[in-house]
Amino acid sequence: MTRYVSSCFITLLVLFLWRVEASQRLADAPSASSQAFCDADIVIRAKVVGKKALSNEIKYDIQQIKMFKCPNQVIHAIYTASSPAACGVTLEINKEYLFTGKLETGGCM
């Protein structure tokens, strides 16, 4: 092999081995969404049907479509901080979302 072909071959081999190792690490690590599901008290798919600004938070009225976790409870509203700086989120009316979160009162039955 010429020196150029040998150099290209070694470079490609190193890149291939690096890619295989990186793919293996990603496959072994849990995804952020599966970790969020495990850590949550409740996981639901819902459509936002209304919005009301309160003093320090926003109340979004929702229509529950599917309950994935905590199936004995019906959720009618989601509350979030009114400011993004306080980890508040802005949701769109008539759009569906997958919500994961913690319950403040009652808990799952």
N, C-alpha and C positions, 0 to 999 in steps of 0.2 A: 504494500500500500504506500501511496505517496504520503508525504508528511501532511499535506492539506486534508486528504481524505481521512487519515488517521485522527487528526485533530477534530474534524467534524464528527466522526464516529464517537469519540470520547465525550464530546460535548453533548451529543444526543443521548448517550447512555446515562450520563449524570443527570440530565433533565428528566429522563424517563424514570429513573430511580427516585428522584426527588418527588416527582408527581405521584408515584405509587405510594410513597411514604405519607405524603400530605393527604391523599385520599383515604388511606387507612386510618389516620388520626381523626379525620372528619367523620368517618363511619363509626368509630368507637365513641365519640363524644355525643351526649344527648343534645337534641336540637333545642333551641330556645322555646319553641312553641310547645314541645312535649314537657319541658320543665315548667312552663307557665301553667299547663293543664294540671300537672301533679301538685303544684303549690297552691292552686286556687281552691276556694271553698265552693265556688259555683262556676260553671261554664255553660253559656247559652248562646244560641243564635237568635238574633232578634232584629226587628225593623224599628227604626226610630220614627215615631209618629207625632211627636210634639216636643216643644222646648219652652222652658220657663226659667228666666233669670231670677235667682234668689239673692240674698245679701252677699254671701261669699262663695256661692257655688251655682252651678247650673243643673237643673233637673231636666232630664230627657225622659219623656214618656215613651215606652216601648211596647211593641206587640211581640210577645214571645213566640218564636217559631219552633225551636227544638231545644230541649233541655238535655245536656250531655252529662252534667254532674250536679248532684243535689236534686234529684227528680221529683221530690215531694213538695216542691214549692213553686209558686207562680210569681214571677217578678214583673212589676208594672212600671218601674222607673229605675233609672240609673242616675247617680249623682256624681258630679265631677267638679273640681275646683274651677273657678271662673277665670283664672289666669294660667297661661302655659308655664309661667315661672314657678307656680305651685303644683306642677304636674297635671294641670287640667288639660282636657282634650276637647276639640271641636268636632262635633258629629253633624252629618247632613241628614235633614228630614227626608223620609221615604227611602233611605238606604239601609241595607242589611249589614250587620256586623256580627262578629264572634266576640263575645265578652267573656273575659275571665276576671275573677276578682274575689275579694273577701267580703263576707257578710258582717255587718256591724251589730245586728240584733238577731236573736233567735237561732241562727245557725241552721244547718240541714237536719232534717228529721229522718 
